[in-house]
Amino acid sequence: MKILFTALLIVFGIGLAKPANSQQTVAKRQWNSYWIGAEGDNGSSYGVFYFRKSINLAAKPGTFPVHVSADNRYKLYVNGMLVSLGPARGDTYNWNYETVDLAPYLAAGKNTVAALVWNEAQYSPAAQITVRTGFILQGSTPAEDLLNTNDSWKGIRDVGHHPVPGYFFAASKGEMVDMNQALKGDWAATDFDDTAWPQVNKLADGRLKGSAWGIEWALVPSTLPARELTYQRLVALRAATNTTVPAAFPAAKAAITIPANTMATLILDQTFETNAYVTLNFSGGKDAGISLGYAESLYKKGSRGVVKGNRNDVDGKEFVARIDSLIADGSQGQSFTTLNFRTYRYIKLIVKTKDEPLVIEDLYGTFTCYPFKRVSVFNTADSEITKMLDIGWRTARLNAWETYTDCPYYEQLQYIGDTRIQAMITYYNSTDDRLARNALTQMDHSRLPEGVTASCYPSRGTQVISPFSLWYIGMLHDYWMYRGDDKFIKDKLLGVRGVLDFFSKYQQVDGSVKNTPYWAFVDWSGDFAGGVDRVDGTAAIYDLQLLWAYQWAADMEGKIGMPGYAALYKQKAAQLKATIQRKYWDPVKKLYADTKEKKAYSQHANSLAILTGVASAADRKAVANGMLKDTSLVQCSVYFKYYLNQALVKAGLGNQYQDWLGIYRENIAMGLTTWAEYSDVNTSRSDCHAWGASPNIEFFRTVLGIDSDAPGFSKIRIEPHLGKITKVSGTMPHPNGTVAAAYVLDKGKWKINISLPQKATGVLIWKAKRYVLKVGENVFVI
């Protein structure tokens, strides 16, 4: 087993193999390799498998591109070096393969290509769709066909691996590895003796999408780059019992000896939340038990895993976490690396030795996530703003891997409600929109025959939060406005029509939605989690979401789709807008009620009333002030504040934006290094939910005032809301370059510098006055 983790150590210093040409390039010929499985494997049980083949080359090749995939997951090695991880998650109609150039790792003479493949079966993540255990590798051209998976490959199961089910995790579960039973030797190395390994079994021919006979593994090229892998040491030792720990550990490698017949415990602190493959190297300790526990935070003792308190505190806390378990075999140089990444701030290491001491030689992580590069810049002397943006970016990164995820620790599911905000964070901070495009495509794939999308996808189960289908339409409109690509969006309009047709079946004569099926989740606040308490099956929040979806759809259909649909959606929007005003407006309170009985009110409904234009320009400020001052309203959680804050800005209160960030200040005060899922920070289940990272949008969109004013960001609107700020500047990505804005108050005059990229026009709005902007630098003294 050691070769696997030694290889990881080496490759993490240089990164994975680069894709051959473009991973988006579809193979030009049909595959002549086939899916292989290990002898005796039924394909549906938990298992860890190794496959390998050796070849001889006359000379080191200049290029050697191959396509590779597996079910569930693989790690691919060339001559002991890790070169690829995958496949990126999809579904059986769209089963991803990666294209990797193996040439840098090949040499003249004997070469070995090997793969670790695992199937977590009933313990696999909820996002993992599967057919059965299998592996496939296909040469890109006939020159590479000598590596094609066929009966020349060998394969074997590692019987030392077992699952650790644990309590509820929609994400991956723990692992149990008995080193006494695990495969010995450097199985991926060229000189490993595999003569005793059996030949593999053929499972099925490799079929590209469009040529597959059924839905099993319809292969498509992954559109995503390799995930980042960065060596990462733990930072601090917070507690130790029954062992002496060198002062340098864990920040530096140092040996720790656990005496015989001892139970020792270490609590280690990364000091910030992370995603990482964890590696433990150790020697000796025949039959010793080892436990690795991973936690976002510790819990107050006696709270039954509910109350967390300050995340920096260890004293008076208990460790409740997911675990991996090992049994040592007593040999030198034992090594364990998790199959899947683990999310943690804290690691608890427990070692219980028997008659032999055990030496911990090293423990470290390898950070992983989608390789986003943060190109946005926000220059300010305010350290609080900088800290918020850094925490938000970390939160967004930990929730981006092969899909966007709601949380990396518990679920790792790509929920539409979360992903809409995460994609917007991407547009405002990165030039890479591939993960957003992938999300939109996968959500389109998730649609049920009746038109509605799944709430999250990919997923091996089907959960429907019907209002999330409407946020999906908003996601498409966002992409269209901030990135453009009419063809990409136009291809998705059929799905938009399906969603709206689904909702139209539940519209009454007046246009109001009644008794929409499935989960009617809106937000984790009040009755919105289970759906608004609808006396007659209707509620303002659902009518408002549908109205907004009609408006988005009409906009897209009118410019790049079918004018007939645009006219229909405009008509439906006009009817619904009038109905909402009539049914829910309370002229005394100057607020929109949640139901026609007008007994309950929420920030949610009133936010959307402003954003959809239902609230007139004359009433917007009164509605906004009511949302801020009337505490009897159901309050938006950190998630829905994304919409609340936009509504307040539209109502003319944008200069107060920094006053609305109390939830983030509370997170920081409670020691969080990522934003929590719930507004109740003390008891929030997840400590890392990217739906709360909207400040990484709003400090650019609201404070600096940079926003798209036309599809493709072809027109740029600059309307800053500086509040008490007197000096600030920043830049953000644009399809044609960057947009920059700088504001300085000097001797009673504002010096404003705006820079626009090529092929864009713009307007600066300053105290209700409009100034035309040109490409390049624009300077004003006002």
C-alpha positions in Angstrom: 0.0 0.0 0.0 2.8 2.4 0.7 3.4 3.3 -3.0 0.0 5.0 -3.2 0.8 7.4 -0.5 4.4 7.9 -1.3 3.3 8.8 -4.8 0.8 11.3 -3.4 3.7 13.0 -1.5 5.7 13.3 -4.7 2.9 14.5 -7.0 1.5 17.1 -4.6 4.7 19.0 -5.1 4.2 19.3 -8.8 0.5 18.9 -9.4 -1.5 16.4 -11.5 -0.9 15.8 -15.1 -2.2 18.5 -17.4 -5.2 17.6 -19.7 -4.1 16.5 -23.1 -5.1 19.5 -25.4 -8.6 20.3 -24.1 -10.8 18.1 -21.9 -13.7 19.5 -23.8 -12.5 17.9 -27.0 -14.7 14.9 -27.8 -12.9 11.8 -28.9 -12.9 11.6 -32.7 -13.3 7.9 -32.9 -15.3 5.2 -31.1 -13.6 3.4 -28.3 -12.2 -0.1 -28.6 -11.4 -0.6 -24.9 -13.8 -2.0 -22.4 -14.9 -1.6 -18.9 -13.1 -4.0 -16.6 -13.7 -5.4 -13.1 -11.9 -7.6 -10.7 -12.4 -11.4 -10.6 -15.3 -12.4 -8.3 -16.6 -8.8 -7.8 -20.4 -8.5 -8.0 -20.0 -4.8 -8.7 -22.5 -3.6 -6.2 -20.7 -4.3 -2.9 -18.2 -2.0 -1.0 -14.7 -2.6 -2.3 -11.3 -1.2 -3.0 -9.5 -2.5 -6.1 -6.2 -2.2 -7.8 -5.6 -2.6 -11.6 -2.4 -2.5 -13.5 -0.6 -3.1 -16.8 3.0 -2.9 -17.9 4.2 -1.9 -21.3 7.6 -1.5 -23.0 8.4 1.7 -25.0 11.3 2.0 -27.4 11.7 5.7 -26.4 10.1 8.3 -24.2 7.1 9.6 -26.1 6.5 13.3 -26.8 2.8 13.0 -26.1 0.7 10.1 -24.8 -2.9 11.2 -24.3 -5.4 8.7 -22.8 -9.0 8.9 -21.7 -9.8 7.4 -18.3 -12.9 6.9 -16.1 -14.2 4.6 -13.4 -17.3 3.9 -11.2 -17.3 5.1 -8.5 -13.9 6.8 -8.3 -10.3 6.3 -9.4 -6.7 7.4 -8.8 -4.4 6.8 -11.8 -0.7 6.2 -11.4 2.2 6.0 -13.9 5.4 4.4 -12.6 4.2 5.1 -9.1 3.3 8.7 -9.7 -0.3 9.9 -9.2 -1.4 11.6 -12.4 -5.2 11.9 -12.3 -8.2 11.8 -10.0 -11.7 11.3 -11.1 -14.1 11.0 -12.7 -15.9 14.3 -12.2 -19.4 13.4 -11.0 -22.2 13.2 -13.5 -25.0 10.8 -14.3 -25.3 7.6 -16.4 -26.4 9.6 -19.4 -23.4 11.8 -19.1 -20.6 9.8 -17.5 -17.4 11.9 -17.4 -14.0 10.8 -18.5 -10.7 12.8 -18.1 -8.1 13.1 -20.8 -4.5 13.0 -19.5 -1.2 13.2 -21.2 1.0 10.5 -19.6 4.1 11.4 -21.6 5.8 13.3 -18.8 5.7 10.2 -16.6 6.7 7.6 -19.1 10.3 6.5 -20.0 12.1 4.3 -22.5 11.8 0.7 -21.4 9.3 -0.8 -19.0 6.4 1.4 -17.7 3.5 0.5 -15.4 0.1 2.2 -15.4 -2.0 1.4 -12.4 -5.3 2.5 -10.9 -6.9 2.5 -7.5 -10.7 2.1 -8.0 -13.2 2.1 -5.2 -17.0 1.7 -4.8 -18.5 2.8 -1.6 -21.8 1.1 -2.5 -24.5 1.9 0.0 -22.0 4.1 1.9 -21.2 6.3 -1.1 -22.0 10.0 -1.1 -25.5 11.0 -2.0 -24.1 12.9 -5.0 -22.6 9.7 -6.4 -24.6 8.0 -9.1 -23.4 4.5 -10.0 -23.9 1.6 -12.4 -21.4 -0.9 -10.8 -17.7 -1.0 -10.0 -15.6 -0.6 -13.1 -12.6 1.0 -14.7 -11.8 2.0 -18.3 -8.8 3.5 -20.1 -8.7 4.3 -23.8 -5.9 5.6 -26.0 -6.7 8.9 -27.6 -5.2 7.6 -30.9 -4.1 4.2 -32.2 -0.6 5.0 -30.9 -1.9 4.8 -27.3 -4.2 1.8 -27.8 -1.6 -0.5 -26.3 -2.8 0.7 -22.9 -6.5 0.1 -23.5 -8.3 -1.8 -20.8 -8.9 -5.3 -21.9 -7.9 -8.8 -20.8 -4.2 -7.8 -20.8 -4.8 -5.9 -17.5 -4.7 -7.5 -14.1 -6.8 -6.6 -11.1 -7.3 -7.6 -7.4 -9.4 -6.6 -4.5 -7.9 -5.2 -1.3 -9.7 -7.1 1.5 -8.2 -4.9 4.2 -10.6 -2.1 3.4 -14.1 -1.8 5.0 -16.6 1.0 5.5 -17.2 2.9 8.7 -20.9 3.9 8.4 -21.1 6.4 11.3 -24.1 8.7 11.7 -25.8 10.7 8.9 -23.6 12.0 6.2 -24.8 12.6 2.7 -21.1 13.1 2.0 -18.6 10.2 2.1 -18.4 8.0 5.1 -15.3 6.8 7.0 -12.9 4.0 6.2 -11.6 1.0 8.2 -8.3 -0.4 7.1 -6.8 -3.5 8.7 -3.1 -3.4 7.7 -2.8 -7.1 8.5 -5.1 -7.9 5.6 -4.3 -5.0 3.2 -2.3 -5.6 0.1 1.4 -5.4 0.7 4.1 -3.8 -1.4 4.3 -0.9 -3.8 1.5 -2.1 -6.0 1.8 0.8 -8.5 5.5 0.6 -8.9 7.1 -0.8 -12.1 9.0 -3.5 -10.2 6.1 -4.8 -8.3 5.5 -8.6 -8.8 1.9 -9.0 -10.0 2.3 -12.5 -11.4 -0.2 -13.9 -8.8 -2.9 -11.3 -9.8 -5.7 -12.7 -11.8 -6.8 -11.3 -15.2 -9.7 -8.8 -15.2 -13.2 -9.5 -16.3 -14.8 -7.7 -19.2 -17.9 -5.8 -18.0 -19.0 -3.8 -21.1 -17.7 -2.1 -24.2 -16.7 1.6 -23.8 -19.4 3.7 -25.5 -19.4 7.4 -26.1 -22.7 9.3 -25.5 -24.8 8.9 -28.6 -23.5 5.4 -29.4 -24.3 3.7 -26.1 -27.1 1.1 -26.4 -28.6 2.0 -23.0 -27.9 4.4 -20.2 -24.9 2.6 -18.6 -21.9 4.9 -18.8 -22.7 7.1 -21.8 -19.2 8.6 -21.9 -18.6 12.3 -22.3 -15.5 14.4 -21.9 -15.2 16.3 -18.6 -15.3 20.1 -19.1 -13.5 20.7 -15.8 -9.8 21.1 -14.9 -8.0 18.9 -12.4 -8.7 19.8 -8.8 -6.1 21.6 -6.8 -3.8 19.5 -4.6 -1.5 21.4 -2.2 0.6 20.1 0.6 -0.8 21.4 3.9 0.5 20.9 7.4 -1.6 21.1 10.5 -0.7 24.1 12.7 -1.2 23.5 16.4 -1.4 20.8 19.1 -4.3 21.7 21.4 -4.3 18.7 23.7 -2.3 15.5 24.3 -2.7 12.6 26.8 -0.4 9.7 27.6 2.3 10.7 25.2 5.1 13.3 24.8 4.8 15.3 21.6 7.8 17.2 20.1 7.4 21.0 20.2 7.7 21.1 16.4 4.7 18.8 15.7 2.3 19.0 13.9 3.6 22.1 12.0 6.7 20.2 11.1 7.4 16.5 10.7 8.4 14.8 14.0 8.2 11.3 15.4 5.9 10.5 18.4 6.3 7.2 20.2 3.2 5.7 21.8 4.4 3.1 24.4 3.0 -0.4 24.5 -0.3 -1.0 26.3 -1.2 2.7 26.1 -4.1 4.8 24.9 -2.8 8.2 23.7 -4.9 11.0 22.4 -4.0 14.1 20.4 -6.2 17.0 19.4 -4.7 18.9 16.4 -5.9 22.3 15.1 -5.5 23.4 11.5 -6.7 26.8 12.9 -9.0 27.2 9.9 -11.4 25.0 8.1 -10.1 23.0 5.2 -10.7 20.2 2.7 -7.8 17.7 2.5 -6.8 14.2 1.9 -5.3 13.2 5.2 -2.1 11.1 5.3 -0.8 9.2 8.4 2.6 7.5 8.3 3.5 5.2 11.2 5.6 2.1 12.1 5.3 -0.8 14.5 2.5 -1.2 16.9 1.3 -4.7 16.0 -2.5 -4.8 16.2 -2.7 -1.3 17.6 -6.0 0.5 17.0 -5.8 4.0 15.4 -8.7 6.4 15.1 -8.7 9.6 13.0 -11.6 11.9 13.8 -12.5 15.0 11.8 -14.5 17.9 13.1 -15.4 21.4 12.0 -15.7 22.4 15.6 -16.0 20.9 19.1 -19.2 20.8 21.1 -19.9 22.0 24.6 -19.9 19.0 27.0 -23.4 17.8 27.8 -25.0 19.5 24.9 -25.5 16.2 23.0 -23.7 17.5 19.9 -25.8 20.7 19.6 -24.1 23.7 21.2 -20.7 24.6 19.7 -19.8 27.9 21.3 -16.6 29.7 20.3 -14.9 27.6 17.6 -11.5 28.4 19.0 -12.2 26.8 22.4 -11.1 23.3 23.3 -11.5 23.3 27.1 -14.9 22.2 28.3 -15.6 20.7 24.8 -16.1 17.2 23.5 -15.2 15.8 20.1 -18.2 14.5 18.0 -17.0 13.7 14.5 -16.7 11.3 11.6 -13.8 8.9 11.8 -11.4 6.6 10.0 -10.1 3.6 11.8 -6.9 1.6 11.3 -5.3 -1.6 12.7 -1.5 -1.6 12.5 0.3 -4.7 11.3 3.6 -4.0 13.1 5.7 -3.4 10.1 7.9 -0.4 9.3 6.7 2.3 6.9 2.9 1.8 7.1 0.9 4.6 5.5 -2.7 5.6 5.1 -4.3 8.2 3.0 -8.0 8.8 2.8 -9.7 7.7 -0.4 -11.9 10.9 -0.3 -11.0 14.3 1.1 -12.0 15.1 4.7 -13.3 18.5 5.8 -12.1 19.6 9.2 -10.6 22.2 11.4 -9.8 19.8 14.2 -8.3 16.2 14.0 -8.5 13.9 16.9 -5.9 11.1 16.8 -6.4 8.2 19.2 -3.8 5.3 19.3 -4.4 2.3 21.5 -1.3 0.0 21.5 -1.0 -3.6 22.6 2.3 -5.3 23.3 4.3 -3.2 20.9 5.0 0.6 20.8 3.8 2.5 17.8 5.6 5.4 16.2 3.7 8.2 14.5 6.1 9.4 11.9 4.0 12.1 10.3 0.4 13.4 9.9 -0.5 16.0 7.3 -3.2 17.0 4.8 -3.3 17.7 1.1 -5.7 20.6 0.4 -8.1 20.1 -2.5 -10.7 22.1 -4.2 -11.7 23.5 -7.6 -8.6 25.5 -8.9 -10.3 28.9 -8.8 -8.0 31.9 -8.9 -9.1 35.0 -7.1 -8.5 37.8 -9.5 -10.8 40.4 -7.8 -9.2 43.0 -5.6 -10.8 45.2 -3.0 -8.4 47.8 -1.6 -9.4 49.2 1.8 -7.8 50.2 5.1 -10.7 48.5 6.9 -9.3 45.2 8.2 -12.8 44.0 9.0 -13.9 44.2 5.4 -10.7 42.4 4.3 -11.3 39.6 6.8 -14.9 39.2 5.7 -13.8 38.9 2.1 -11.1 36.4 3.0 -13.4 34.2 5.0 -16.1 34.4 2.3 -13.6 33.3 -0.4 -12.4 30.4 1.7 -16.0 29.4 2.3 -16.7 29.6 -1.5 -13.6 27.6 -2.3 -14.3 24.8 0.2 -17.7 24.5 -1.5 -16.4 24.1 -5.0 -14.8 20.8 -6.2 -16.3 18.8 -9.1 -19.6 20.6 -8.4 -20.6 23.4 -6.2 -21.6 22.0 -2.8 -23.9 23.2 -0.1 -21.5 22.2 2.6 -18.3 20.1 2.4 -18.6 18.3 5.7 -22.2 16.9 5.8 -23.7 16.7 2.3 -21.5 17.9 -0.6 -24.7 18.3 -2.8 -25.2 20.9 -5.5 -28.4 22.6 -4.4 -29.8 25.2 -6.8 -30.6 27.7 -4.1 -27.0 27.6 -2.8 -25.4 27.4 -6.2 -27.1 30.5 -7.6 -25.2 32.6 -5.1 -22.0 30.6 -5.5 -22.0 31.1 -9.2 -22.4 34.9 -8.7 -19.4 34.8 -6.3 -17.5 33.1 -9.2 -18.5 35.8 -11.7 -17.4 38.6 -9.4 -14.1 37.0 -8.3 -12.8 34.7 -11.0 -12.4 34.5 -14.7 -13.1 30.8 -14.7 -16.9 30.1 -15.3 -16.5 26.3 -16.2 -17.9 25.1 -12.9 -20.9 27.4 -13.2 -21.6 26.2 -16.8 -21.3 22.6 -15.5 -23.8 23.3 -12.8 -26.3 24.8 -15.2 -26.0 21.8 -17.5 -26.4 19.3 -14.7 -29.4 21.1 -13.4 -30.9 21.0 -16.8 -30.2 17.2 -16.9 -32.0 16.8 -13.6 -35.5 17.8 -14.9 -38.3 15.3 -14.2 -40.6 14.4 -17.1 -43.2 16.8 -15.6 -40.7 19.7 -16.1 -39.5 20.6 -12.6 -35.9 20.2 -11.8 -34.4 18.2 -8.9 -33.4 20.4 -6.0 -29.9 19.1 -6.1 -27.9 17.3 -8.8 -26.1 15.0 -9.4 -27.7 12.8 -6.7 -28.6 9.1 -6.7 -31.9 10.0 -5.1 -34.5 12.5 -6.3 -35.4 15.4 -4.1 -37.6 18.2 -5.4 -37.8 21.6 -3.8 -40.1 23.1 -6.4 -39.2 26.8 -5.8 -35.6 25.9 -6.5 -36.5 25.3 -10.1 -37.4 29.0 -10.3 -34.0 29.9 -8.9 -32.5 27.8 -11.7 -34.1 30.2 -14.2 -32.5 33.0 -12.3 -29.2 31.3 -12.5 -29.5 31.1 -16.3 -30.3 34.8 -16.4 -27.4 35.6 -14.2 -25.0 33.7 -16.5 -26.5 35.4 -19.5 -26.1 38.9 -18.0 -22.5 38.4 -16.6 -21.0 36.1 -19.1 -23.2 36.0 -22.2 -22.9 33.1 -24.6 -26.3 33.2 -26.2 -26.0 29.7 -27.7 -25.3 28.1 -24.3 -28.3 29.8 -22.8 -30.6 29.3 -25.8 -30.0 25.6 -25.5 -31.4 25.7 -22.0 -34.6 27.6 -22.8 -36.5 24.4 -23.6 -35.9 23.4 -19.9 -37.0 26.9 -18.8 -40.3 26.4 -20.7 -40.7 23.0 -19.0 -40.3 24.4 -15.5 -42.8 27.3 -16.2 -45.2 24.9 -17.8 -45.0 22.8 -14.6 -45.9 25.8 -12.4 -48.6 27.0 -14.8 -50.6 23.9 -14.0 -50.9 25.1 -10.4 -51.8 28.7 -11.2 -55.4 29.8 -10.5 -57.6 32.0 -12.7 -55.9 35.1 -11.1 -52.4 33.6 -11.7 -51.7 32.9 -8.1 -50.0 29.5 -7.4 -51.9 27.0 -5.3 -50.8 23.8 -3.7 -47.6 23.3 -5.7 -46.4 19.8 -4.9 -43.1 18.7 -3.4 -41.1 20.5 -0.7 -41.9 24.2 -0.6 -38.7 25.2 1.2 -37.8 28.9 1.1 -35.4 29.6 3.9 -34.3 28.2 7.4 -36.5 30.7 9.2 -40.0 30.8 10.6 -42.3 28.4 8.7 -40.3 28.9 5.5 -38.3 25.6 6.0 -41.4 23.4 5.5 -43.2 25.9 3.3 -45.3 28.9 4.3 -48.4 28.2 6.4 -50.8 28.6 3.5 -54.4 28.7 4.6 -55.8 28.1 1.2 -52.7 26.7 -0.4 -51.4 30.0 -1.7 -48.7 32.4 -0.4 -47.1 35.6 -1.5 -43.5 34.2 -1.6 -44.3 31.5 -4.2 -46.3 34.0 -6.4 -43.3 36.4 -6.2 -40.8 33.8 -7.1 -42.9 32.7 -10.1 -43.3 36.3 -11.1 -39.6 36.9 -11.1 -39.0 33.7 -13.1 -41.5 34.9 -15.7 -39.7 38.2 -15.9 -36.3 36.5 -16.4 -37.7 34.1 -19.0 -39.4 36.8 -20.9 -36.1 38.8 -21.0 -34.2 35.8 -22.4 -36.9 34.6 -24.8 -37.3 38.1 -26.2 -33.7 38.5 -27.1 -32.4 35.0 -28.0 -35.4 32.7 -27.9 -38.9 32.7 -29.2 -40.9 36.0 -29.2 -44.1 34.1 -28.7 -42.9 32.8 -25.4 -41.6 36.2 -24.4 -45.1 37.7 -25.1 -46.8 34.9 -23.1 -44.5 35.3 -20.1 -44.9 39.0 -20.1 -48.7 38.6 -20.1 -48.5 36.1 -17.2 -46.1 38.3 -15.3 -48.4 41.3 -15.7 -51.4 39.3 -14.4 -49.4 37.9 -11.4 -48.0 41.3 -10.5 -51.5 42.8 -10.3 -52.7 39.8 -8.3 -49.9 40.0 -5.8 -50.5 43.7 -5.3 -54.2 43.1 -4.7 -54.0 40.1 -2.5 -51.0 40.8 -0.2 -50.5 44.6 0.0 -51.3 46.1 3.4 -51.6 49.9 2.8 -51.6 50.6 6.6 -48.4 48.7 7.4 -46.9 49.5 4.0 -45.8 45.9 3.8 -46.8 42.8 1.8 -48.3 40.0 3.8 -47.4 36.4 3.5 -50.9 35.3 2.9 -54.2 36.9 1.8 -55.4 36.8 5.5 -52.6 39.3 6.3 -51.8 37.8 9.6 -48.1 37.2 9.0 -45.4 39.2 7.4 -41.8 38.4 6.4 -38.7 40.1 5.1 -38.7 37.4 2.4 -41.9 38.4 0.6 -41.2 42.1 0.9 -37.7 41.7 -0.5 -39.0 40.0 -3.6 -41.8 42.5 -3.9 -39.2 45.2 -4.3 -36.9 43.1 -6.5 -39.7 42.1 -8.9 -41.1 45.7 -9.2 -44.4 44.9 -7.5 -43.6 47.5 -4.9 -43.9 50.9 -6.6 -41.0 53.3 -6.7 -43.1 55.5 -4.3 -43.5 52.7 -1.8 -40.1 50.9 -1.9 -38.4 53.0 0.8 -41.3 52.5 3.2 -41.3 48.8 2.6 -37.5 48.7 3.1 -37.7 50.6 6.3 -40.5 48.4 7.5 -38.3 45.3 6.9 -35.4 46.8 8.9 -37.4 48.2 11.8 -40.4 45.8 12.3 -38.8 42.9 14.2 -42.1 41.0 14.2 -41.5 40.1 10.5 -40.0 36.7 9.9 -36.3 37.5 9.5 -34.2 36.3 6.6 -31.4 33.8 7.5 -27.9 34.4 6.3 -28.9 32.7 3.0 -31.9 34.8 2.1 -30.1 38.0 3.1 -28.7 37.8 -0.4 -32.1 38.9 -1.6 -32.9 41.1 1.4 -29.8 43.2 0.9 -30.4 43.6 -2.9 -33.9 44.8 -2.1 -32.7 47.3 0.4 -30.2 48.7 -2.1 -32.9 48.9 -4.8 -35.0 50.9 -2.4 -32.3 53.5 -2.0 -30.7 52.4 1.3 -27.4 51.0 -0.1 -25.3 53.4 1.8 -26.2 51.4 4.9 -24.9 48.1 3.6 -22.1 47.8 6.2 -24.7 48.2 8.9 -26.4 44.9 7.7 -23.4 42.7 8.3 -24.0 41.9 11.9 -24.3 38.1 11.3 -20.8 38.1 9.8 -19.4 40.0 12.8 -21.0 37.4 15.0 -19.4 34.6 13.0 -16.0 36.2 13.4 -16.5 36.8 17.1 -17.4 33.1 17.5 -14.1 32.0 16.0 -15.5 30.8 12.6 -13.1 30.8 9.7 -15.9 30.1 7.2 -19.5 31.3 7.2 -22.1 29.1 9.1 -25.2 27.6 7.6 -27.7 29.1 10.1 -28.1 32.5 11.6 -27.9 30.9 15.0 -24.2 30.6 14.9 -24.0 28.8 18.3 -26.0 25.8 17.1 -25.4 25.9 13.3 -25.1 22.4 12.0 -22.6 23.3 9.2 -19.7 25.7 9.8 -19.2 26.1 6.1 -22.1 27.2 3.8 -21.2 29.2 0.7 -24.8 30.6 0.4 -23.7 33.0 3.1 -20.7 34.4 1.2 -22.7 37.1 -0.6 -20.4 39.9 0.8 -17.9 38.7 -1.8 -20.4 39.9 -4.4 -21.8 43.0 -2.6 -18.6 44.7 -1.7 -18.1 44.9 -5.5 -21.7 45.2 -6.7 -23.1 47.4 -3.9 -20.2 49.3 -2.4 -18.0 49.8 -5.5 -21.3 49.8 -7.5 -20.2 47.6 -10.4 -23.0 45.7 -12.1 -24.0 44.3 -15.5 -26.5 46.4 -17.4 -26.9 44.2 -20.4 -26.4 40.6 -21.5 -22.8 39.6 -21.6 -21.8 42.5 -19.4 -21.7 44.5 -22.6 -23.1 47.5 -20.7 -21.7 48.4 -17.3 -23.5 50.2 -14.6 -21.5 51.9 -11.8 -23.6 53.1 -8.9 -21.5 53.1 -5.7 -22.8 53.0 -2.1 -19.9 54.1 0.0 -21.6 54.9 3.2 -18.9 56.3 5.6 -16.1 55.1 3.4 -13.9 57.9 2.1 -11.2 55.9 0.2 -11.7 52.6 -1.5 -10.9 51.0 -4.8 -11.1 47.6 -6.5 -11.2 45.6 -9.7 -13.3 42.6 -10.8 -13.2 40.3 -13.8 -15.2 41.0 -17.0 -15.5 38.8 -20.1 -13.3 41.4 -22.0 -10.8 42.1 -19.2 -11.4 43.9 -15.9 -13.6 46.7 -14.5 -11.9 49.0 -12.0 -13.3 51.7 -9.7 -11.6 54.0 -7.3 -13.1 56.7 -5.0 -11.3 59.2 -2.8 -12.8 62.0 -0.8 -10.3 64.9 -0.9 -11.0 68.4 0.5 -14.7 68.0 0.1 -14.5 66.7 -3.5 -14.8 63.1 -4.7 -12.1 61.9 -7.1 -13.5 59.1 -9.1 -11.6 56.9 -11.5 -13.5 54.2 -13.5 -11.8 51.9 -16.0 -13.8 49.9 -18.5 -12.6 47.0 -20.7 -12.7 46.8 -24.4 -16.1 46.4 -26.3 -18.1 47.7 -23.3 -20.0 50.9 -22.7 -21.1 52.2 -19.3 -22.7 54.7 -17.1 -21.8 56.2 -13.7 -24.7 57.1 -11.5 -23.7 59.5 -8.7 -26.3 61.1 -6.5 -29.0 60.4 -9.2 -26.9 62.1 -12.0 -25.7 60.0 -14.9 -22.3 60.2 -16.5 -21.4 58.4 -19.7 -18.4 56.1 -19.5 -16.0 55.2 -22.3 -13.7 52.3 -22.8 -10.5 52.8 -20.8 -10.0 55.3 -18.0 -12.7 57.8 -16.9 -11.8 60.4 -14.4 -14.2 62.7 -12.5 -13.9 65.2 -9.7 -17.4 65.8 -8.3 
